[in-house]
Amino acid sequence: MHERFESTVAIVGPLVCAAVLAGAACGPGADTRPVAEAAAESPDAGITDLERYHAIEEIKQLKARYFRHIDGKDWDSWQAVFAPDAELVVSLEGDGPGTPDNPVVGAAEIVAFVRPSIETLVTVHHGHTPEIELTSPTTARGVWAMEDLLSLPDGGGQVLQGWGHYHETYERIDGQWHIKTLRLTRLRVDGNAG
C-alpha cells in the first residue's frame, strides 16, 4: 500500500505543480501543498508568484469585459472598467480631445466621448498577446495587440478596420482592478465610406 501511495504521489505531484502555476520547480521533492497555503507562508515581503499570476489573470478578465461591454454597447458596465479618474488617448495627432496634450479624463467623460462615435455601428474589438507587468501590489502596466472592425448596421458596409496596440496602466481600487490610463497607437487603418 505504501508503495502504491508513493507511486500515485510521483504521478500526481507534477500535475499539481503544473496546474497551480506556483512558479516553483516541479521536480522530485517539489512543494505540492495547496497554492494558497504555500503562498501564505512565503517569506518574501513583496508580491508572491501566486499573487502576481492572480493579478495578471484579473487584469486579463478586466480587459475581456472592456471588449465585451463596448461591443455590446453596455455603457454603464463599460464605464465600470475604468478608474474614476482614468485618462484616454486615442489619437496621437491634433489637439482635440483624446490626444496626448488633451486626454479625455474621467470614466464618465470617456464614455461620453466614445459613445456617440460608435453607438449606431456594429463594432468588433479584439485584444491579443497581453504583456502585463505588476509595478506594485495595486498598480500594473500592460500592452495589448489589438484589432477593431467598425461597420454600418444591416450589412451597410465597413467603416474602419484597424490594427495596433493598447498601452495601459491599471490600478486596484477597493479590491478590483481598473484601467487607469489607455493610449491607443495604430499600425494600420483601412477604411471605406459605407
C-alpha positions as CSV (number, residue, x, y, z in Angstrom):
1,M,0.0,0.0,0.0
2,H,2.8,2.4,0.9
3,E,4.5,1.8,-2.5
4,R,1.2,2.5,-4.3
5,F,0.8,5.7,-2.5
6,E,4.3,6.9,-3.4
7,S,3.7,5.9,-7.0
8,T,0.5,8.0,-7.0
9,V,2.3,11.0,-5.5
10,A,5.0,10.7,-8.1
11,I,2.4,11.0,-10.8
12,V,0.0,13.5,-9.3
13,G,2.6,15.8,-7.7
14,P,4.0,17.1,-11.0
15,L,0.4,17.6,-12.3
16,V,-0.5,19.6,-9.2
17,C,2.6,21.7,-9.8
18,A,1.7,22.4,-13.4
19,A,-1.9,23.2,-12.5
20,V,-1.3,25.7,-9.8
21,L,1.4,27.7,-11.6
22,A,3.0,28.5,-8.3
23,G,6.3,29.2,-10.1
24,A,8.3,26.6,-8.0
25,A,10.3,24.0,-9.7
26,C,8.2,20.9,-10.1
27,G,10.8,18.2,-9.8
28,P,11.2,15.5,-7.2
29,G,10.5,16.8,-3.7
30,A,8.8,20.0,-5.1
31,D,6.3,21.7,-2.8
32,T,2.8,20.4,-3.9
33,R,0.8,21.8,-1.0
34,P,-2.3,23.8,-1.9
35,V,-1.2,27.1,-3.5
36,A,-2.9,29.4,-1.0
37,E,-1.1,27.6,1.8
38,A,2.3,27.8,0.2
39,A,1.9,31.4,-0.8
40,A,0.7,32.4,2.7
41,E,4.0,31.0,4.1
42,S,6.2,32.8,1.6
43,P,9.0,34.7,3.3
44,D,9.1,37.3,0.5
45,A,7.7,40.6,1.7
46,G,6.9,41.6,-1.9
47,I,4.4,40.1,-4.4
48,T,4.4,36.3,-4.4
49,D,4.3,34.5,-7.7
50,L,0.7,33.4,-6.9
51,E,-0.4,37.0,-6.2
52,R,1.3,38.0,-9.5
53,Y,-0.4,35.3,-11.5
54,H,-3.7,36.1,-9.9
55,A,-3.5,39.8,-10.5
56,I,-2.5,39.3,-14.2
57,E,-5.5,37.0,-14.7
58,E,-7.8,39.6,-13.1
59,I,-6.4,42.2,-15.4
60,K,-7.0,39.9,-18.4
61,Q,-10.6,39.4,-17.3
62,L,-10.9,43.2,-16.9
63,K,-9.8,43.7,-20.5
64,A,-12.2,41.0,-21.7
65,R,-15.0,42.9,-20.1
66,Y,-13.8,46.1,-21.7
67,F,-14.2,44.4,-25.2
68,R,-17.5,42.7,-24.4
69,H,-19.1,45.8,-23.0
70,I,-18.0,48.2,-25.7
71,D,-19.2,45.9,-28.5
72,G,-22.4,45.2,-26.6
73,K,-23.0,48.9,-26.1
74,D,-23.4,48.3,-22.3
75,W,-22.2,51.7,-21.4
76,D,-22.7,51.5,-17.6
77,S,-20.7,48.3,-17.4
78,W,-18.0,49.7,-19.8
79,Q,-17.6,52.8,-17.6
80,A,-17.1,50.5,-14.6
81,V,-13.9,49.0,-16.1
82,F,-12.2,52.4,-15.8
83,A,-10.8,54.1,-12.7
84,P,-12.9,57.2,-11.8
85,D,-10.0,59.5,-12.9
86,A,-8.9,57.4,-15.9
87,E,-7.3,59.0,-18.9
88,L,-7.9,58.1,-22.6
89,V,-5.7,59.0,-25.6
90,V,-6.9,57.6,-28.9
91,S,-5.2,59.9,-31.4
92,L,-1.6,60.9,-31.4
93,E,-2.2,63.8,-33.8
94,G,-4.0,67.1,-33.4
95,D,-5.0,69.0,-30.3
96,G,-8.6,67.9,-29.8
97,P,-10.0,65.7,-27.1
98,G,-8.3,62.3,-26.9
99,T,-4.9,63.5,-27.9
100,P,-1.7,63.4,-25.8
101,D,-2.0,67.1,-24.9
102,N,-5.7,66.9,-24.3
103,P,-6.6,63.4,-22.9
104,V,-10.2,62.6,-22.0
105,V,-10.2,62.4,-18.2
106,G,-12.8,60.6,-16.1
107,A,-14.7,57.3,-16.6
108,A,-18.0,59.1,-17.3
109,E,-16.2,61.5,-19.7
110,I,-14.6,58.6,-21.6
111,V,-18.0,57.0,-22.2
112,A,-19.5,60.4,-23.3
113,F,-16.6,60.8,-25.7
114,V,-16.6,57.4,-27.3
115,R,-20.3,56.5,-27.3
116,P,-21.6,59.0,-29.9
117,S,-18.9,57.8,-32.5
118,I,-19.8,54.1,-32.3
119,E,-23.4,53.9,-30.8
120,T,-25.0,53.1,-34.2
121,L,-22.2,51.0,-35.6
122,V,-21.6,47.3,-35.3
123,T,-18.2,47.0,-33.6
124,V,-15.8,44.1,-33.0
125,H,-12.8,44.7,-30.8
126,H,-10.2,42.1,-30.1
127,G,-7.2,42.1,-27.9
128,H,-4.3,39.7,-28.1
129,T,-0.9,38.7,-26.6
130,P,-1.1,40.8,-23.5
131,E,2.2,41.8,-21.8
132,I,1.3,42.6,-18.2
133,E,3.7,43.7,-15.5
134,L,2.8,44.4,-11.9
135,T,4.6,47.6,-10.7
136,S,3.3,47.2,-7.1
137,P,0.6,45.2,-5.3
138,T,-2.0,47.8,-6.6
139,T,-0.6,49.0,-9.9
140,A,0.3,47.4,-13.2
141,R,1.0,48.3,-16.8
142,G,0.3,46.4,-20.0
143,V,0.4,46.3,-23.8
144,W,-2.2,44.5,-25.9
145,A,-2.1,43.9,-29.6
146,M,-5.5,44.9,-30.9
147,E,-7.8,44.8,-34.0
148,D,-11.1,46.6,-34.4
149,L,-13.7,46.4,-37.1
150,L,-16.5,49.1,-37.3
151,S,-19.3,48.5,-39.7
152,L,-22.7,50.1,-40.6
153,P,-25.6,48.1,-39.4
154,D,-27.6,45.6,-41.6
155,G,-24.6,44.9,-43.8
156,G,-24.3,48.6,-44.8
157,G,-20.5,48.4,-45.3
158,Q,-17.3,48.6,-43.4
159,V,-16.4,52.0,-41.9
160,L,-13.0,51.1,-40.4
161,Q,-10.7,48.2,-39.7
162,G,-7.6,48.9,-37.7
163,W,-4.6,47.2,-36.0
164,G,-2.3,48.5,-33.3
165,H,-1.7,48.4,-29.6
166,Y,-3.3,49.4,-26.3
167,H,-0.8,50.8,-23.9
168,E,-2.4,50.8,-20.5
169,T,-1.9,51.2,-16.8
170,Y,-4.1,49.6,-14.2
171,E,-5.0,50.4,-10.6
172,R,-6.5,48.2,-7.9
173,I,-9.2,50.1,-6.1
174,D,-11.3,48.5,-3.3
175,G,-10.0,45.1,-4.3
176,Q,-10.9,45.5,-8.0
177,W,-8.6,46.2,-11.0
178,H,-9.5,49.2,-13.2
179,I,-8.0,50.7,-16.3
180,K,-6.2,53.9,-15.2
181,T,-4.7,55.1,-18.5
182,L,-5.4,53.9,-22.0
183,R,-3.3,55.1,-25.0
184,L,-4.2,53.6,-28.4
185,T,-1.5,53.5,-31.1
186,R,-2.2,52.4,-34.7
187,L,-0.1,50.4,-37.0
188,R,-2.6,50.4,-39.9
189,V,-6.1,51.6,-40.6
190,D,-8.2,50.6,-43.6
191,G,-11.5,52.5,-44.1
192,N,-14.3,52.8,-46.7
193,A,-17.1,55.3,-46.5
194,G,-20.0,52.9,-46.4
